[in-house]
Amino acid sequence: MLFETYTALIRKFPSGCASLYGEELQRKSGVWLAVDERSFPSLLFSCLPSDTRNDIALRFIGVQFARECEIGVDGGGHANGTFSIVRLEENDPDLVRVFLRLLEETFCGDALTPLTNREISERILELANLFSQLEHSAKDLLGLWGELLIISRAAAPAAAAERWCLDRNAKYDFVCDDFALEVKTTLKPSRVHRFALDQLRPHGELPVYVASVQAIQAHGGTTVSELMDRILEVITDAELRRSFLALCLLKGGEDIYKSGLRLQLLSVETGVAYFAAGNIPVPIVDTASPISNVKFDVCLDQLQCVDRQNCNSLAQLTRRAVNE
């Protein structure tokens, strides 16, 4: 919503306008989206003049509290008032899109209750912490695409998203009530994946399954950001939307909208196959051995998949397969 409004404001920006130019958001009374002559976006919150706080200056983002402001509007008029202003000092379209998507989930997903400057400050600092993690996170768009595909194919994507592990370094991608699921995605013609030994041979933990995703690059495929946005459309819980988006960005990076990588399943029927972890061969390491953190590649092509009934059960991420 915000990015579409932003692009419309850029198109309509009046020649010679020296002030902010924007419009009040329909779903959030007292909240405005505006742009300046450099196409830098700002989200403005109407506030009391007495609700003052120290300004915040962060990488790319600045926040000014309780400032008198004039906003140009359609038709040549102006709106005046006291606002707290969250501003992105960047006009790269893909970065703006990420920023506005984060602001939308952070500030526009709640009811129409006005936010205090303290609440705005707290939420901005949470975003700053997320951005600091993005700088140092390893990017795996292929793996993220596979995980999002599994969520999108579930009968209830929102419920599947709830089972997605929030820690990007978690042992498994999904932990359900009575099983764990690890998703592996490859562009190779064979199902060759890398595993850690303790993923496939856990000690006294939940039964573990592997979803092997074979994908190919294709013009008719979908990007990671398209899958992400498609899932966000069906998640109604505001907190789940925020945590889901944050995890997508941690795994995909702040340039997630820049990626032109388009993927689709190698086969509609067999592109996703499920395997019981206990049936996947592993190297033998003596329990008394000082060797640890063992990782290895396995080709799953000749291994027995779980049957169709169990595949359907696993694909919904709701209950463990039966009759293994």
Secondary structure, 3 states (H helix, E strand, C coil): CHHHHHHHHHHHCCCCCCCEEEEECCCCCCEEEEECCCCCEEEEEECCCCCCCCCEECCCEEEEEEEEEEEECCCCCEEEEEEEEEEECCCCHHHHHHHHHHHHHHHCCCCCCCCCHHHHHHHHHHHHHHHHHHHHCCCCHHHHHHHHHHHHHCCCHHHHHHCECCCCCCCCCEECCCCEEEEEEECCCCCEEEEEHHHHCCCCCCCEEEEEEEEEEEEEEECHHHHHHHHHCCCCCHHHHHHHHHHHHHHHCCCCCCCCCCEEECCCCCCEEEEEHHHCCCCCCCCCCCCCCCEEEEECCCCCCCCHHHHHHHHCCCCCCCCC
